Amino acid sequence: MSGHPPVIVYPPSATGGRRVTVRGRIVGLAHGRGDVASFLRRAGLAAGAQEIDLDQPELIEWRGGDRDTWS
């Protein structure tokens, strides 16, 4: 997966939410930025109370919209 950041947030689905993968594995369906941050913590990419910058292109690739696009 070279050339891509470890986290990919896919475009919003027709039924709501955005699929999230970490290192090529689906980790869940996010319905907001908080869900993405939670997935990053569970994957060990951020500490529990650490503020997570979701605008890091080396960490997250947002497809079909940015971190504020959910529908």
N, CA, C, O and CB atoms as a CASP TS submission, in Angstrom:
PFRMAT TS
TARGET T0000
AUTHOR 0000-0000-0000
METHOD Language model
MODEL 1
PARENT N/A
ATOM      1  N   MET     1       0.808  -1.187   0.000  1.00  0.00           N
ATOM      2  CA  MET     1       0.000   0.000   0.000  1.00  0.00           C
ATOM      3  C   MET     1       0.852   1.251   0.000  1.00  0.00           C
ATOM      4  O   MET     1       0.416   2.292   0.491  1.00  0.00           O
ATOM      5  CB  MET     1      -0.920  -0.002   1.178  1.00  0.00           C
ATOM      6  N   SER     2       2.018   1.175  -0.523  1.00  0.00           N
ATOM      7  CA  SER     2       2.873   2.347  -0.541  1.00  0.00           C
ATOM      8  C   SER     2       2.217   3.467  -1.325  1.00  0.00           C
ATOM      9  O   SER     2       1.482   3.231  -2.284  1.00  0.00           O
ATOM     10  CB  SER     2       4.236   2.011  -1.134  1.00  0.00           C
ATOM     11  N   GLY     3       2.492   4.676  -0.903  1.00  0.00           N
ATOM     12  CA  GLY     3       1.905   5.825  -1.560  1.00  0.00           C
ATOM     13  C   GLY     3       0.604   6.282  -0.933  1.00  0.00           C
ATOM     14  O   GLY     3       0.112   7.364  -1.253  1.00  0.00           O
ATOM     15  N   HIS     4       0.035   5.475  -0.041  1.00  0.00           N
ATOM     16  CA  HIS     4      -1.201   5.849   0.640  1.00  0.00           C
ATOM     17  C   HIS     4      -0.929   5.950   2.134  1.00  0.00           C
ATOM     18  O   HIS     4      -0.102   5.211   2.668  1.00  0.00           O
ATOM     19  CB  HIS     4      -2.334   4.823   0.351  1.00  0.00           C
ATOM     20  N   PRO     5      -1.620   6.861   2.808  1.00  0.00           N
ATOM     21  CA  PRO     5      -1.506   6.909   4.263  1.00  0.00           C
ATOM     22  C   PRO     5      -2.145   5.651   4.864  1.00  0.00           C
ATOM     23  O   PRO     5      -2.895   4.959   4.176  1.00  0.00           O
ATOM     24  CB  PRO     5      -2.178   8.197   4.830  1.00  0.00           C
ATOM     25  N   PRO     6      -1.862   5.349   6.125  1.00  0.00           N
ATOM     26  CA  PRO     6      -2.407   4.125   6.714  1.00  0.00           C
ATOM     27  C   PRO     6      -3.918   4.129   6.896  1.00  0.00           C
ATOM     28  O   PRO     6      -4.531   3.063   6.960  1.00  0.00           O
ATOM     29  CB  PRO     6      -1.769   3.889   8.030  1.00  0.00           C
ATOM     30  N   VAL     7      -4.533   5.310   6.980  1.00  0.00           N
ATOM     31  CA  VAL     7      -5.976   5.398   7.215  1.00  0.00           C
ATOM     32  C   VAL     7      -6.651   5.985   5.982  1.00  0.00           C
ATOM     33  O   VAL     7      -6.223   7.012   5.455  1.00  0.00           O
ATOM     34  CB  VAL     7      -6.288   6.261   8.475  1.00  0.00           C
ATOM     35  N   ILE     8      -7.710   5.320   5.528  1.00  0.00           N
ATOM     36  CA  ILE     8      -8.493   5.845   4.414  1.00  0.00           C
ATOM     37  C   ILE     8      -9.948   5.931   4.853  1.00  0.00           C
ATOM     38  O   ILE     8     -10.519   4.960   5.348  1.00  0.00           O
ATOM     39  CB  ILE     8      -8.341   4.951   3.138  1.00  0.00           C
ATOM     40  N   VAL     9     -10.538   7.105   4.667  1.00  0.00           N
ATOM     41  CA  VAL     9     -11.953   7.321   4.944  1.00  0.00           C
ATOM     42  C   VAL     9     -12.628   7.472   3.583  1.00  0.00           C
ATOM     43  O   VAL     9     -12.337   8.397   2.824  1.00  0.00           O
ATOM     44  CB  VAL     9     -12.197   8.592   5.878  1.00  0.00           C
ATOM     45  N   TYR    10     -13.531   6.547   3.298  1.00  0.00           N
ATOM     46  CA  TYR    10     -14.163   6.478   1.981  1.00  0.00           C
ATOM     47  C   TYR    10     -15.357   7.425   1.882  1.00  0.00           C
ATOM     48  O   TYR    10     -15.825   7.933   2.901  1.00  0.00           O
ATOM     49  CB  TYR    10     -14.607   5.048   1.683  1.00  0.00           C
ATOM     50  N   PRO    11     -15.857   7.671   0.664  1.00  0.00           N
ATOM     51  CA  PRO    11     -16.999   8.582   0.486  1.00  0.00           C
ATOM     52  C   PRO    11     -18.222   8.125   1.280  1.00  0.00           C
ATOM     53  O   PRO    11     -18.369   6.942   1.586  1.00  0.00           O
ATOM     54  CB  PRO    11     -17.360   8.692  -0.999  1.00  0.00           C
ATOM     55  N   PRO    12     -19.087   9.067   1.605  1.00  0.00           N
ATOM     56  CA  PRO    12     -20.315   8.715   2.322  1.00  0.00           C
ATOM     57  C   PRO    12     -21.138   7.708   1.523  1.00  0.00           C
ATOM     58  O   PRO    12     -21.247   7.807   0.301  1.00  0.00           O
ATOM     59  CB  PRO    12     -21.153   9.976   2.610  1.00  0.00           C
ATOM     60  N   SER    13     -21.713   6.743   2.230  1.00  0.00           N
ATOM     61  CA  SER    13     -22.576   5.756   1.576  1.00  0.00           C
ATOM     62  C   SER    13     -23.984   6.314   1.448  1.00  0.00           C
ATOM     63  O   SER    13     -24.336   7.295   2.103  1.00  0.00           O
ATOM     64  CB  SER    13     -22.589   4.422   2.363  1.00  0.00           C
ATOM     65  N   ALA    14     -24.779   5.689   0.610  1.00  0.00           N
ATOM     66  CA  ALA    14     -26.168   6.125   0.406  1.00  0.00           C
ATOM     67  C   ALA    14     -27.000   5.966   1.671  1.00  0.00           C
ATOM     68  O   ALA    14     -27.984   6.681   1.860  1.00  0.00           O
ATOM     69  CB  ALA    14     -26.810   5.337  -0.735  1.00  0.00           C
ATOM     70  N   THR    15     -26.615   5.037   2.536  1.00  0.00           N
ATOM     71  CA  THR    15     -27.372   4.794   3.760  1.00  0.00           C
ATOM     72  C   THR    15     -26.806   5.533   4.959  1.00  0.00           C
ATOM     73  O   THR    15     -27.353   5.437   6.058  1.00  0.00           O
ATOM     74  CB  THR    15     -27.410   3.323   4.053  1.00  0.00           C
ATOM     75  N   GLY    16     -25.714   6.272   4.765  1.00  0.00           N
ATOM     76  CA  GLY    16     -25.106   7.045   5.841  1.00  0.00           C
ATOM     77  C   GLY    16     -23.826   6.416   6.338  1.00  0.00           C
ATOM     78  O   GLY    16     -23.672   5.195   6.332  1.00  0.00           O
ATOM     79  N   GLY    17     -22.922   7.252   6.763  1.00  0.00           N
ATOM     80  CA  GLY    17     -21.651   6.788   7.283  1.00  0.00           C
ATOM     81  C   GLY    17     -20.588   6.659   6.209  1.00  0.00           C
ATOM     82  O   GLY    17     -20.880   6.672   5.013  1.00  0.00           O
ATOM     83  N   ARG    18     -19.357   6.535   6.658  1.00  0.00           N
ATOM     84  CA  ARG    18     -18.208   6.400   5.760  1.00  0.00           C
ATOM     85  C   ARG    18     -17.350   5.235   6.243  1.00  0.00           C
ATOM     86  O   ARG    18     -16.985   5.167   7.416  1.00  0.00           O
ATOM     87  CB  ARG    18     -17.372   7.726   5.702  1.00  0.00           C
ATOM     88  N   ARG    19     -17.037   4.334   5.344  1.00  0.00           N
ATOM     89  CA  ARG    19     -16.193   3.189   5.684  1.00  0.00           C
ATOM     90  C   ARG    19     -14.780   3.692   5.969  1.00  0.00           C
ATOM     91  O   ARG    19     -14.278   4.593   5.296  1.00  0.00           O
ATOM     92  CB  ARG    19     -16.187   2.126   4.532  1.00  0.00           C
ATOM     93  N   VAL    20     -14.155   3.097   6.974  1.00  0.00           N
ATOM     94  CA  VAL    20     -12.803   3.481   7.371  1.00  0.00           C
ATOM     95  C   VAL    20     -11.924   2.236   7.350  1.00  0.00           C
ATOM     96  O   VAL    20     -12.289   1.195   7.898  1.00  0.00           O
ATOM     97  CB  VAL    20     -12.793   4.153   8.784  1.00  0.00           C
ATOM     98  N   THR    21     -10.758   2.356   6.710  1.00  0.00           N
ATOM     99  CA  THR    21      -9.782   1.271   6.748  1.00  0.00           C
ATOM    100  C   THR    21      -8.503   1.771   7.390  1.00  0.00           C
ATOM    101  O   THR    21      -8.137   2.940   7.262  1.00  0.00           O
ATOM    102  CB  THR    21      -9.502   0.721   5.329  1.00  0.00           C
ATOM    103  N   VAL    22      -7.830   0.866   8.084  1.00  0.00           N
ATOM    104  CA  VAL    22      -6.520   1.128   8.656  1.00  0.00           C
ATOM    105  C   VAL    22      -5.593   0.043   8.145  1.00  0.00           C
ATOM    106  O   VAL    22      -5.795  -1.144   8.400  1.00  0.00           O
ATOM    107  CB  VAL    22      -6.562   1.165  10.228  1.00  0.00           C
ATOM    108  N   ARG    23      -4.576   0.471   7.420  1.00  0.00           N
ATOM    109  CA  ARG    23      -3.607  -0.451   6.814  1.00  0.00           C
ATOM    110  C   ARG    23      -4.299  -1.541   5.994  1.00  0.00           C
ATOM    111  O   ARG    23      -3.918  -2.711   6.032  1.00  0.00           O
ATOM    112  CB  ARG    23      -2.738  -1.094   7.900  1.00  0.00           C
ATOM    113  N   GLY    24      -5.333  -1.120   5.247  1.00  0.00           N
ATOM    114  CA  GLY    24      -6.017  -2.021   4.333  1.00  0.00           C
ATOM    115  C   GLY    24      -7.110  -2.885   4.940  1.00  0.00           C
ATOM    116  O   GLY    24      -7.743  -3.661   4.225  1.00  0.00           O
ATOM    117  N   ARG    25      -7.345  -2.769   6.234  1.00  0.00           N
ATOM    118  CA  ARG    25      -8.384  -3.565   6.899  1.00  0.00           C
ATOM    119  C   ARG    25      -9.544  -2.664   7.311  1.00  0.00           C
ATOM    120  O   ARG    25      -9.332  -1.594   7.881  1.00  0.00           O
ATOM    121  CB  ARG    25      -7.807  -4.304   8.138  1.00  0.00           C
ATOM    122  N   ILE    26     -10.753  -3.093   7.024  1.00  0.00           N
ATOM    123  CA  ILE    26     -11.929  -2.319   7.426  1.00  0.00           C
ATOM    124  C   ILE    26     -12.039  -2.354   8.943  1.00  0.00           C
ATOM    125  O   ILE    26     -12.035  -3.424   9.552  1.00  0.00           O
ATOM    126  CB  ILE    26     -13.231  -2.876   6.760  1.00  0.00           C
ATOM    127  N   VAL    27     -12.138  -1.158   9.556  1.00  0.00           N
ATOM    128  CA  VAL    27     -12.262  -1.070  11.009  1.00  0.00           C
ATOM    129  C   VAL    27     -13.639  -0.607  11.443  1.00  0.00           C
ATOM    130  O   VAL    27     -13.969  -0.689  12.627  1.00  0.00           O
ATOM    131  CB  VAL    27     -11.219  -0.135  11.562  1.00  0.00           C
ATOM    132  N   GLY    28     -14.449  -0.124  10.514  1.00  0.00           N
ATOM    133  CA  GLY    28     -15.798   0.265  10.878  1.00  0.00           C
ATOM    134  C   GLY    28     -16.395   1.300   9.960  1.00  0.00           C
ATOM    135  O   GLY    28     -15.807   1.705   8.957  1.00  0.00           O
ATOM    136  N   LEU    29     -17.598   1.718  10.346  1.00  0.00           N
ATOM    137  CA  LEU    29     -18.350   2.729   9.620  1.00  0.00           C
ATOM    138  C   LEU    29     -18.445   3.957  10.508  1.00  0.00           C
ATOM    139  O   LEU    29     -19.034   3.905  11.588  1.00  0.00           O
ATOM    140  CB  LEU    29     -19.769   2.210   9.209  1.00  0.00           C
ATOM    141  N   ALA    30     -17.874   5.047  10.061  1.00  0.00           N
ATOM    142  CA  ALA    30     -17.877   6.286  10.841  1.00  0.00           C
ATOM    143  C   ALA    30     -19.063   7.151  10.459  1.00  0.00           C
ATOM    144  O   ALA    30     -19.427   7.255   9.287  1.00  0.00           O
ATOM    145  CB  ALA    30     -16.569   7.063  10.637  1.00  0.00           C
ATOM    146  N   HIS    31     -19.660   7.770  11.471  1.00  0.00           N
ATOM    147  CA  HIS    31     -20.772   8.695  11.241  1.00  0.00           C
ATOM    148  C   HIS    31     -20.392  10.112  11.645  1.00  0.00           C
ATOM    149  O   HIS    31     -21.239  11.006  11.666  1.00  0.00           O
ATOM    150  CB  HIS    31     -22.017   8.243  12.014  1.00  0.00           C
ATOM    151  N   GLY    32     -19.121  10.315  11.965  1.00  0.00           N
ATOM    152  CA  GLY    32     -18.625  11.631  12.328  1.00  0.00           C
ATOM    153  C   GLY    32     -17.142  11.552  12.645  1.00  0.00           C
ATOM    154  O   GLY    32     -16.557  10.470  12.683  1.00  0.00           O
ATOM    155  N   ARG    33     -16.549  12.705  12.871  1.00  0.00           N
ATOM    156  CA  ARG    33     -15.113  12.780  13.158  1.00  0.00           C
ATOM    157  C   ARG    33     -14.730  12.018  14.415  1.00  0.00           C
ATOM    158  O   ARG    33     -13.650  11.432  14.489  1.00  0.00           O
ATOM    159  CB  ARG    33     -14.688  14.223  13.297  1.00  0.00           C
ATOM    160  N   GLY    34     -15.618  12.028  15.402  1.00  0.00           N
ATOM    161  CA  GLY    34     -15.339  11.303  16.648  1.00  0.00           C
ATOM    162  C   GLY    34     -15.156   9.816  16.418  1.00  0.00           C
ATOM    163  O   GLY    34     -14.316   9.185  17.059  1.00  0.00           O
ATOM    164  N   ASP    35     -15.936   9.251  15.508  1.00  0.00           N
ATOM    165  CA  ASP    35     -15.785   7.832  15.188  1.00  0.00           C
ATOM    166  C   ASP    35     -14.427   7.562  14.559  1.00  0.00           C
ATOM    167  O   ASP    35     -13.778   6.568  14.886  1.00  0.00           O
ATOM    168  CB  ASP    35     -16.904   7.371  14.247  1.00  0.00           C
ATOM    169  N   VAL    36     -13.994   8.435  13.662  1.00  0.00           N
ATOM    170  CA  VAL    36     -12.682   8.260  13.019  1.00  0.00           C
ATOM    171  C   VAL    36     -11.592   8.320  14.087  1.00  0.00           C
ATOM    172  O   VAL    36     -10.683   7.490  14.086  1.00  0.00           O
ATOM    173  CB  VAL    36     -12.440   9.353  11.920  1.00  0.00           C
ATOM    174  N   ALA    37     -11.670   9.274  14.980  1.00  0.00           N
ATOM    175  CA  ALA    37     -10.677   9.397  16.053  1.00  0.00           C
ATOM    176  C   ALA    37     -10.669   8.145  16.924  1.00  0.00           C
ATOM    177  O   ALA    37      -9.604   7.673  17.321  1.00  0.00           O
ATOM    178  CB  ALA    37     -10.963  10.643  16.917  1.00  0.00           C
ATOM    179  N   SER    38     -11.829   7.615  17.217  1.00  0.00           N
ATOM    180  CA  SER    38     -11.933   6.397  18.017  1.00  0.00           C
ATOM    181  C   SER    38     -11.265   5.212  17.319  1.00  0.00           C
ATOM    182  O   SER    38     -10.565   4.426  17.957  1.00  0.00           O
ATOM    183  CB  SER    38     -13.399   6.077  18.303  1.00  0.00           C
ATOM    184  N   PHE    39     -11.483   5.089  16.014  1.00  0.00           N
ATOM    185  CA  PHE    39     -10.845   4.009  15.253  1.00  0.00           C
ATOM    186  C   PHE    39      -9.322   4.150  15.294  1.00  0.00           C
ATOM    187  O   PHE    39      -8.608   3.152  15.399  1.00  0.00           O
ATOM    188  CB  PHE    39     -11.343   4.011  13.789  1.00  0.00           C
ATOM    189  N   LEU    40      -8.826   5.387  15.210  1.00  0.00           N
ATOM    190  CA  LEU    40      -7.377   5.615  15.259  1.00  0.00           C
ATOM    191  C   LEU    40      -6.803   5.204  16.613  1.00  0.00           C
ATOM    192  O   LEU    40      -5.724   4.615  16.683  1.00  0.00           O
ATOM    193  CB  LEU    40      -7.056   7.092  14.978  1.00  0.00           C
ATOM    194  N   ARG    41      -7.524   5.514  17.679  1.00  0.00           N
ATOM    195  CA  ARG    41      -7.058   5.119  19.016  1.00  0.00           C
ATOM    196  C   ARG    41      -7.015   3.605  19.140  1.00  0.00           C
ATOM    197  O   ARG    41      -6.033   3.046  19.628  1.00  0.00           O
ATOM    198  CB  ARG    41      -7.968   5.713  20.109  1.00  0.00           C
ATOM    199  N   ARG    42      -8.084   2.936  18.695  1.00  0.00           N
ATOM    200  CA  ARG    42      -8.133   1.469  18.780  1.00  0.00           C
ATOM    201  C   ARG    42      -7.038   0.814  17.953  1.00  0.00           C
ATOM    202  O   ARG    42      -6.558  -0.264  18.301  1.00  0.00           O
ATOM    203  CB  ARG    42      -9.493   0.960  18.320  1.00  0.00           C
ATOM    204  N   ALA    43      -6.640   1.455  16.864  1.00  0.00           N
ATOM    205  CA  ALA    43      -5.597   0.902  15.994  1.00  0.00           C
ATOM    206  C   ALA    43      -4.197   1.244  16.515  1.00  0.00           C
ATOM    207  O   ALA    43      -3.198   0.823  15.932  1.00  0.00           O
ATOM    208  CB  ALA    43      -5.768   1.430  14.558  1.00  0.00           C
ATOM    209  N   GLY    44      -4.123   2.007  17.611  1.00  0.00           N
ATOM    210  CA  GLY    44      -2.831   2.358  18.182  1.00  0.00           C
ATOM    211  C   GLY    44      -2.135   3.508  17.468  1.00  0.00           C
ATOM    212  O   GLY    44      -0.929   3.700  17.627  1.00  0.00           O
ATOM    213  N   LEU    45      -2.881   4.268  16.688  1.00  0.00           N
ATOM    214  CA  LEU    45      -2.299   5.394  15.957  1.00  0.00           C
ATOM    215  C   LEU    45      -2.394   6.702  16.733  1.00  0.00           C
ATOM    216  O   LEU    45      -1.898   7.731  16.274  1.00  0.00           O
ATOM    217  CB  LEU    45      -2.984   5.550  14.615  1.00  0.00           C
ATOM    218  N   ALA    46      -3.024   6.673  17.905  1.00  0.00           N
ATOM    219  CA  ALA    46      -3.133   7.855  18.756  1.00  0.00           C
ATOM    220  C   ALA    46      -3.349   7.390  20.193  1.00  0.00           C
ATOM    221  O   ALA    46      -3.983   6.362  20.431  1.00  0.00           O
ATOM    222  CB  ALA    46      -4.299   8.794  18.285  1.00  0.00           C
ATOM    223  N   ALA    47      -2.824   8.145  21.139  1.00  0.00           N
ATOM    224  CA  ALA    47      -3.004   7.829  22.550  1.00  0.00           C
ATOM    225  C   ALA    47      -4.428   8.168  22.982  1.00  0.00           C
ATOM    226  O   ALA    47      -5.105   8.967  22.336  1.00  0.00           O
ATOM    227  CB  ALA    47      -1.979   8.592  23.415  1.00  0.00           C
ATOM    228  N   GLY    48      -4.873   7.566  24.063  1.00  0.00           N
ATOM    229  CA  GLY    48      -6.238   7.721  24.535  1.00  0.00           C
ATOM    230  C   GLY    48      -6.753   9.141  24.635  1.00  0.00           C
ATOM    231  O   GLY    48      -7.786   9.456  24.045  1.00  0.00           O
ATOM    232  N   ALA    49      -6.067  10.007  25.360  1.00  0.00           N
ATOM    233  CA  ALA    49      -6.554  11.369  25.571  1.00  0.00           C
ATOM    234  C   ALA    49      -5.940  12.367  24.590  1.00  0.00           C
ATOM    235  O   ALA    49      -6.269  13.554  24.611  1.00  0.00           O
ATOM    236  CB  ALA    49      -6.262  11.806  26.992  1.00  0.00           C
ATOM    237  N   GLN    50      -5.059  11.882  23.744  1.00  0.00           N
ATOM    238  CA  GLN    50      -4.369  12.767  22.801  1.00  0.00           C
ATOM    239  C   GLN    50      -5.347  13.383  21.802  1.00  0.00           C
ATOM    240  O   GLN    50      -6.216  12.697  21.263  1.00  0.00           O
ATOM    241  CB  GLN    50      -3.272  11.998  22.054  1.00  0.00           C
ATOM    242  N   GLU    51      -5.195  14.671  21.567  1.00  0.00           N
ATOM    243  CA  GLU    51      -5.967  15.349  20.523  1.00  0.00           C
ATOM    244  C   GLU    51      -5.479  14.821  19.182  1.00  0.00           C
ATOM    245  O   GLU    51      -4.274  14.740  18.944  1.00  0.00           O
ATOM    246  CB  GLU    51      -5.818  16.919  20.610  1.00  0.00           C
ATOM    247  N   ILE    52      -6.396  14.467  18.320  1.00  0.00           N
ATOM    248  CA  ILE    52      -6.027  13.890  17.034  1.00  0.00           C
ATOM    249  C   ILE    52      -6.305  14.898  15.929  1.00  0.00           C
ATOM    250  O   ILE    52      -7.427  15.383  15.780  1.00  0.00           O
ATOM    251  CB  ILE    52      -6.793  12.572  16.778  1.00  0.00           C
ATOM    252  N   ASP    53      -5.274  15.203  15.162  1.00  0.00           N
ATOM    253  CA  ASP    53      -5.408  16.111  14.029  1.00  0.00           C
ATOM    254  C   ASP    53      -5.843  15.285  12.820  1.00  0.00           C
ATOM    255  O   ASP    53      -5.041  14.543  12.253  1.00  0.00           O
ATOM    256  CB  ASP    53      -4.064  16.882  13.745  1.00  0.00           C
ATOM    257  N   LEU    54      -7.096  15.413  12.430  1.00  0.00           N
ATOM    258  CA  LEU    54      -7.634  14.631  11.323  1.00  0.00           C
ATOM    259  C   LEU    54      -7.287  15.221   9.959  1.00  0.00           C
ATOM    260  O   LEU    54      -7.731  14.715   8.929  1.00  0.00           O
ATOM    261  CB  LEU    54      -9.129  14.518  11.459  1.00  0.00           C
ATOM    262  N   ASP    55      -6.501  16.282   9.952  1.00  0.00           N
ATOM    263  CA  ASP    55      -6.080  16.910   8.694  1.00  0.00           C
ATOM    264  C   ASP    55      -4.635  16.577   8.336  1.00  0.00           C
ATOM    265  O   ASP    55      -3.983  17.353   7.638  1.00  0.00           O
ATOM    266  CB  ASP    55      -6.248  18.418   8.782  1.00  0.00           C
ATOM    267  N   GLN    56      -4.132  15.457   8.794  1.00  0.00           N
ATOM    268  CA  GLN    56      -2.764  15.045   8.494  1.00  0.00           C
ATOM    269  C   GLN    56      -2.768  14.153   7.251  1.00  0.00           C
ATOM    270  O   GLN    56      -3.124  12.978   7.346  1.00  0.00           O
ATOM    271  CB  GLN    56      -2.127  14.302   9.708  1.00  0.00           C
ATOM    272  N   PRO    57      -2.384  14.679   6.103  1.00  0.00           N
ATOM    273  CA  PRO    57      -2.429  13.868   4.884  1.00  0.00           C
ATOM    274  C   PRO    57      -1.503  12.655   4.914  1.00  0.00           C
ATOM    275  O   PRO    57      -1.718  11.694   4.176  1.00  0.00           O
ATOM    276  CB  PRO    57      -2.079  14.721   3.706  1.00  0.00           C
ATOM    277  N   GLU    58      -0.473  12.694   5.764  1.00  0.00           N
ATOM    278  CA  GLU    58       0.396  11.523   5.872  1.00  0.00           C
ATOM    279  C   GLU    58      -0.235  10.417   6.716  1.00  0.00           C
ATOM    280  O   GLU    58       0.246   9.284   6.716  1.00  0.00           O
ATOM    281  CB  GLU    58       1.737  11.924   6.467  1.00  0.00           C
ATOM    282  N   LEU    59      -1.318  10.746   7.441  1.00  0.00           N
ATOM    283  CA  LEU    59      -2.018   9.778   8.284  1.00  0.00           C
ATOM    284  C   LEU    59      -3.350   9.343   7.687  1.00  0.00           C
ATOM    285  O   LEU    59      -3.680   8.157   7.699  1.00  0.00           O
ATOM    286  CB  LEU    59      -2.246  10.362   9.659  1.00  0.00           C
ATOM    287  N   ILE    60      -4.124  10.307   7.159  1.00  0.00           N
ATOM    288  CA  ILE    60      -5.487  10.022   6.699  1.00  0.00           C
ATOM    289  C   ILE    60      -5.702  10.532   5.286  1.00  0.00           C
ATOM    290  O   ILE    60      -5.339  11.661   4.955  1.00  0.00           O
ATOM    291  CB  ILE    60      -6.517  10.650   7.642  1.00  0.00           C
ATOM    292  N   GLU    61      -6.292   9.692   4.466  1.00  0.00           N
ATOM    293  CA  GLU    61      -6.731  10.103   3.132  1.00  0.00           C
ATOM    294  C   GLU    61      -8.253  10.144   3.148  1.00  0.00           C
ATOM    295  O   GLU    61      -8.909   9.129   3.383  1.00  0.00           O
ATOM    296  CB  GLU    61      -6.193   9.128   2.012  1.00  0.00           C
ATOM    297  N   TRP    62      -8.803  11.313   2.898  1.00  0.00           N
ATOM    298  CA  TRP    62     -10.248  11.508   2.849  1.00  0.00           C
ATOM    299  C   TRP    62     -10.691  11.410   1.396  1.00  0.00           C
ATOM    300  O   TRP    62     -10.271  12.215   0.566  1.00  0.00           O
ATOM    301  CB  TRP    62     -10.662  12.883   3.473  1.00  0.00           C
ATOM    302  N   ARG    63     -11.516  10.453   1.087  1.00  0.00           N
ATOM    303  CA  ARG    63     -12.008  10.283  -0.285  1.00  0.00           C
ATOM    304  C   ARG    63     -13.471  10.697  -0.358  1.00  0.00           C
ATOM    305  O   ARG    63     -14.265  10.365   0.522  1.00  0.00           O
ATOM    306  CB  ARG    63     -11.835   8.812  -0.762  1.00  0.00           C
ATOM    307  N   GLY    64     -13.816  11.417  -1.400  1.00  0.00           N
ATOM    308  CA  GLY    64     -15.206  11.818  -1.584  1.00  0.00           C
ATOM    309  C   GLY    64     -15.659  12.907  -0.645  1.00  0.00           C
ATOM    310  O   GLY    64     -16.850  13.010  -0.348  1.00  0.00           O
ATOM    311  N   GLY    65     -14.744  13.718  -0.173  1.00  0.00           N
ATOM    312  CA  GLY    65     -15.073  14.814   0.727  1.00  0.00           C
ATOM    313  C   GLY    65     -14.048  14.899   1.841  1.00  0.00           C
ATOM    314  O   GLY    65     -13.205  14.016   1.995  1.00  0.00           O
ATOM    315  N   ASP    66     -14.128  15.966   2.614  1.00  0.00           N
ATOM    316  CA  ASP    66     -13.181  16.145   3.704  1.00  0.00           C
ATOM    317  C   ASP    66     -13.766  15.667   5.014  1.00  0.00           C
ATOM    318  O   ASP    66     -14.782  14.972   5.029  1.00  0.00           O
ATOM    319  CB  ASP    66     -12.766  17.599   3.818  1.00  0.00           C
ATOM    320  N   ARG    67     -13.129  16.037   6.118  1.00  0.00           N
ATOM    321  CA  ARG    67     -13.563  15.549   7.439  1.00  0.00           C
ATOM    322  C   ARG    67     -14.931  16.072   7.870  1.00  0.00           C
ATOM    323  O   ARG    67     -15.506  15.593   8.847  1.00  0.00           O
ATOM    324  CB  ARG    67     -12.545  15.933   8.477  1.00  0.00           C
ATOM    325  N   ASP    68     -15.446  17.054   7.138  1.00  0.00           N
ATOM    326  CA  ASP    68     -16.765  17.602   7.459  1.00  0.00           C
ATOM    327  C   ASP    68     -17.858  17.115   6.519  1.00  0.00           C
ATOM    328  O   ASP    68     -18.986  17.601   6.591  1.00  0.00           O
ATOM    329  CB  ASP    68     -16.714  19.104   7.427  1.00  0.00           C
ATOM    330  N   THR    69     -17.554  16.176   5.647  1.00  0.00           N
ATOM    331  CA  THR    69     -18.524  15.647   4.673  1.00  0.00           C
ATOM    332  C   THR    69     -19.054  14.302   5.167  1.00  0.00           C
ATOM    333  O   THR    69     -18.330  13.307   5.186  1.00  0.00           O
ATOM    334  CB  THR    69     -17.872  15.494   3.256  1.00  0.00           C
ATOM    335  N   TRP    70     -20.334  14.287   5.567  1.00  0.00           N
ATOM    336  CA  TRP    70     -20.909  13.064   6.115  1.00  0.00           C
ATOM    337  C   TRP    70     -22.198  12.629   5.452  1.00  0.00           C
ATOM    338  O   TRP    70     -22.753  11.595   5.824  1.00  0.00           O
ATOM    339  CB  TRP    70     -21.149  13.237   7.558  1.00  0.00           C
ATOM    340  N   SER    71     -22.686  13.368   4.502  1.00  0.00           N
ATOM    341  CA  SER    71     -23.911  12.907   3.826  1.00  0.00           C
ATOM    342  C   SER    71     -23.797  13.140   2.334  1.00  0.00           C
ATOM    343  O   SER    71     -24.722  12.821   1.587  1.00  0.00           O
ATOM    344  CB  SER    71     -25.162  13.630   4.383  1.00  0.00           C
TER
END
